[in-house]
Amino acid sequence: MNEILDWLGSKSEDPLDDLIPLRRHLRAVVAMPVQPGVLLRLLDLFEPRIARIHKLVFPLLLDVSTPLPRNLRILSQSLVDLHGHLAEGFLKVLQHAVGEGFQRPRRRRDTLAARALTSLRRQYELSLRAASGTPPGFWKQLNQLLLSHQQSPDSDLDSPTQQGLRLLLAVHAAQADTLTPREQEFLWRHAEHLATQVEMATTAPRKTESWLWVDTHDERAPTPANRRAPPAADGLVFYSCRTLGKLTQASLDNLAAPRAWRNVLHHAAKRWLSPPQRRHNRRRGGYRVEVCPRLSSLWALLNGDLTGNAAVQAINEWQVMNDSPAGYAAMHISGDMPGLLAGSVLGIRRNDKEPWSLCIVRWVRSENPEHLEMGLEVLAPHAKAVRIGTASRPEAPIPALLLPPITGIGRGETLLTERGAYETGTIALMQEEAGKLQVAECKPLPLVTQTASIELFEFERLQHPGG
């Protein structure tokens, strides 16, 4: 203990110098059998040091792709651990908040819960930005807070703890892990304004279509009731974000949302209104595939511009862990480690005898710089490399991929481009067939999908292709 107190009394000019001793000392303090009041006074000294490091590291994760560079990975994971230990310490004190030595126990309990929740929120935000998966113990700790506040007869629905709990549940329901770090940042700000609208109950609602349930005695994340029915057990908490979804959808319908963030709001509204169900059963994979992770390289391959060794270098080898007719979950095996972002588009095929299927990256996960997993949703079974001429750039045709109609979902011909190419008005669709350039005048229809990386839109041909 003396060593820890001496260290806490010292100061370091560089907050990052604190990282290693902080983890060691905080872990030891939380494990010590000390009085709750003593533990709380120690946590008061650790908390600002952790906040200093968080203020430095968190912004560095805003514009990085996955996997993170090694040094940044170490920093972010260390900070995730620190927030987890800090939350554990506050929860440990919280269990004794009504005991000897604590005046105004209700007020003290609420303050401790709010501080624990702040640590859990920062831990969750970090793990989302770093695409490292939910930290071990996160849901166990959050569920403990959820249980204690749902059981409290005098719990204030407008308290910081209740607001924080609703916010974390709403962000989870919106599947923030399928967004880029900048999109996540916007989602947090948007959800903060609506968190009071999250409906919560300790008994099952009559209609559960838009509800999720949490077993507060368990260590698992919330489960949509439309995916798995809740068990007959004590300690269940139910919640719905349907009102959040309606308010968000209204802002989209009324054109009140900024265009740059409309995809985020559409994404959140859809999941808040109706938690997604699995449309297909997953099958065990175990087979290898070729992946072209960069849209520009995929276009060049389809256009015949990349051949030989250049084509080989543009392709990675991945192993499919599981698949369904709708998509894949895959793990990187060999080739250059690509930097991936949720919302980007890539090509995948079994071998060079098959066409490139187009997939959108729904999530990315990386436990260390040498490990990379991704979830893919199939956009089209094949595509053609084309160019489009627009009014704003008539002298510089834009590379695009022409996707075939998908009758099952009622989608016609679509064009996929990098973000920023879409515009209203007529466009010229240029493609080579049998060595001849064919040009068709087309009218773009509203966007089907827009992410931080790509735009996908249907179009109408205004004239038949001509040479």
QUIUR-V686429 format. One record per residue. RES is the residue in one letter. PHI is phi in whole degrees, -180 to 180 (999 if undefined). OMEGA is omega in whole degrees, -180 to 180 (999 if undefined). Layout:
res->[RES;RES]
phi->[PHI;PHI]
omega->[OMEGA;OMEGA]
//
This chain:
res->[M;N;E;I;L;D;W;L;G;S;K;S;E;D;P;L;D;D;L;I;P;L;R;R;H;L;R;A;V;V;A;M;P;V;Q;P;G;V;L;L;R;L;L;D;L;F;E;P;R;I;A;R;I;H;K;L;V;F;P;L;L;L;D;V;S;T;P;L;P;R;N;L;R;I;L;S;Q;S;L;V;D;L;H;G;H;L;A;E;G;F;L;K;V;L;Q;H;A;V;G;E;G;F;Q;R;P;R;R;R;R;D;T;L;A;A;R;A;L;T;S;L;R;R;Q;Y;E;L;S;L;R;A;A;S;G;T;P;P;G;F;W;K;Q;L;N;Q;L;L;L;S;H;Q;Q;S;P;D;S;D;L;D;S;P;T;Q;Q;G;L;R;L;L;L;A;V;H;A;A;Q;A;D;T;L;T;P;R;E;Q;E;F;L;W;R;H;A;E;H;L;A;T;Q;V;E;M;A;T;T;A;P;R;K;T;E;S;W;L;W;V;D;T;H;D;E;R;A;P;T;P;A;N;R;R;A;P;P;A;A;D;G;L;V;F;Y;S;C;R;T;L;G;K;L;T;Q;A;S;L;D;N;L;A;A;P;R;A;W;R;N;V;L;H;H;A;A;K;R;W;L;S;P;P;Q;R;R;H;N;R;R;R;G;G;Y;R;V;E;V;C;P;R;L;S;S;L;W;A;L;L;N;G;D;L;T;G;N;A;A;V;Q;A;I;N;E;W;Q;V;M;N;D;S;P;A;G;Y;A;A;M;H;I;S;G;D;M;P;G;L;L;A;G;S;V;L;G;I;R;R;N;D;K;E;P;W;S;L;C;I;V;R;W;V;R;S;E;N;P;E;H;L;E;M;G;L;E;V;L;A;P;H;A;K;A;V;R;I;G;T;A;S;R;P;E;A;P;I;P;A;L;L;L;P;P;I;T;G;I;G;R;G;E;T;L;L;T;E;R;G;A;Y;E;T;G;T;I;A;L;M;Q;E;E;A;G;K;L;Q;V;A;E;C;K;P;L;P;L;V;T;Q;T;A;S;I;E;L;F;E;F;E;R;L;Q;H;P;G;G]
phi->[999;-60;-61;-67;-64;-62;-66;-63;-82;-90;-130;-124;-70;-103;-57;-68;-65;-79;-58;-67;-65;-59;-61;-65;-72;-67;-59;-67;-64;-64;-83;-71;-84;-105;-64;-55;-65;-66;-61;-64;-65;-69;-63;-60;-84;-75;-56;-66;-68;-67;-62;-62;-69;-59;-62;-83;-83;-55;-64;-67;-92;-73;-126;-105;-99;-103;-81;-70;-57;-55;-63;-70;-61;-63;-62;-67;-68;-63;-69;-58;-64;-62;-64;-64;-66;-65;-62;-61;-65;-64;-66;-65;-67;-59;-63;-114;-66;-99;-87;-65;94;-114;-87;48;-57;-66;-63;-65;-61;-62;-65;-65;-62;-65;-70;-63;-69;-61;-64;-68;-63;-63;-63;-66;-60;-63;-66;-66;-65;-83;53;-101;84;-64;-62;-57;87;-60;-71;-62;-69;-65;-65;-62;-64;-62;-64;-64;-83;-74;-85;-76;-68;-108;-69;-86;-65;-98;-70;-57;-68;-62;-63;-66;-62;-64;-63;-63;-66;-69;-64;-63;-64;-80;54;-64;-70;-97;-116;-75;-55;-67;-68;-60;-59;-67;-61;-59;-65;-65;-67;-59;-74;-115;-58;-65;-85;-69;-85;-134;-153;-103;-124;-66;-68;-64;-114;-112;-57;-102;-102;-119;-129;-129;-91;-70;-91;-107;-116;-103;-73;-58;-120;-64;-67;-79;-99;-148;-67;-68;-77;-87;-148;-80;82;-85;-124;-112;-149;-136;-110;-60;-63;-60;-64;-64;-65;-68;-64;-63;-67;-72;-65;-90;58;-85;-90;-63;-58;-63;-114;-62;-63;-64;-68;-63;-58;-69;-59;-61;-80;-72;-70;-152;-53;-66;-99;-80;-80;-136;-75;-83;-108;-64;-92;97;-110;-97;-138;-98;-129;-106;-83;-114;-62;-65;-68;-63;-61;-66;-64;-69;-87;82;-83;-111;-140;60;-65;-63;-69;-61;-69;-83;-117;-106;-107;-127;-117;-77;-85;-156;-147;-154;-59;-92;172;-141;-120;-138;-126;-66;-113;-153;96;-56;-73;-79;-91;-116;-130;-58;96;-81;-121;-142;-108;-142;-155;-71;-160;-77;-89;-105;-74;-77;-83;-97;-132;-101;-77;-90;-151;-132;-141;-146;-85;-159;-61;-98;-121;-149;-124;-149;-110;-121;-114;-72;-95;-161;-76;-164;-157;-118;-81;-135;-131;-129;-104;-120;-64;-78;-136;-68;-92;-134;-55;-97;-61;-148;-113;-95;-102;-74;-62;-118;-67;-61;-114;69;-101;-84;-59;-133;-116;-117;-133;-69;-58;105;-89;-67;-155;-79;94;-85;-131;-106;-93;-116;-145;-96;-131;55;80;-113;-86;-109;-125;-129;-82;-135;-115;-66;-97;-56;-58;-83;-146;-138;-123;-66;-112;-137;-132;-129;-145;-79;-154;-114;-82;-93;-153;-71;-57;-139;-80]
omega->[-180;179;-179;-180;178;-179;179;179;179;178;177;-178;180;-179;-178;175;-179;-166;-176;178;178;-179;-178;-176;-179;177;-180;-178;-178;-179;-177;176;-178;178;-179;180;178;180;-179;179;177;179;177;-180;180;-171;-179;178;178;179;179;-180;180;-179;179;-170;-172;179;-179;-176;-172;-174;179;175;-178;6;179;170;-172;-177;180;176;-180;180;-176;-179;177;180;174;179;-179;179;178;178;180;177;178;179;179;178;178;177;-178;180;-178;-173;179;-178;-176;175;180;176;-178;-172;-179;-180;179;179;-180;180;180;180;180;179;176;-178;176;178;-180;178;-180;177;-179;178;180;-177;176;-179;-178;-179;-176;-178;-180;-177;175;178;-176;-176;176;-179;-180;180;175;178;-180;180;-177;-178;175;-179;-177;-177;-178;-178;-179;-177;179;-179;178;-179;179;178;-179;178;-180;180;-179;179;180;180;177;-179;179;-179;-178;-179;178;179;175;178;179;177;176;180;178;179;178;-178;179;-177;179;-179;-174;-171;-179;-178;177;178;-180;180;177;174;-176;176;-177;176;-172;-173;-176;-174;170;179;-179;170;-173;175;-176;180;-176;180;177;-178;175;-179;179;177;178;-178;180;178;174;-175;175;175;178;173;-180;176;-180;178;-175;180;176;-180;179;180;179;179;179;179;176;-179;-178;180;-180;-176;176;-175;-176;-176;-178;178;179;-179;177;179;-178;-178;-179;-178;176;180;-178;178;-173;174;173;-179;-176;173;178;176;178;-177;-179;179;-176;180;172;-180;171;-168;-177;-176;-180;178;179;178;-179;177;-179;180;-180;-179;180;179;174;-175;178;178;179;-178;-180;-173;173;173;-179;175;178;179;172;180;174;177;-177;-177;-173;161;-172;-178;-179;-179;-176;-175;179;178;-177;171;-174;172;173;-180;176;-178;179;177;180;177;179;-178;-175;175;-178;176;175;170;178;180;173;-179;-179;176;178;180;-179;-180;177;-175;-180;-175;-179;175;178;172;-174;172;-177;175;-177;-179;178;-179;175;175;179;172;176;175;-179;-178;-178;-180;-175;-177;-177;179;-174;174;179;175;179;-178;-178;175;175;-173;-176;-180;177;-180;179;175;-180;175;179;180;171;-176;176;-178;-175;172;179;-175;-179;176;175;178;-176;177;180;176;179;176;180;178;177;-179;179;175;-174;177;178;173;-179;-179;172;-179;173;176;178;-175;-170;171;-180;-178;173;180;175;174;-179;176;179;178;179;179;999]
//
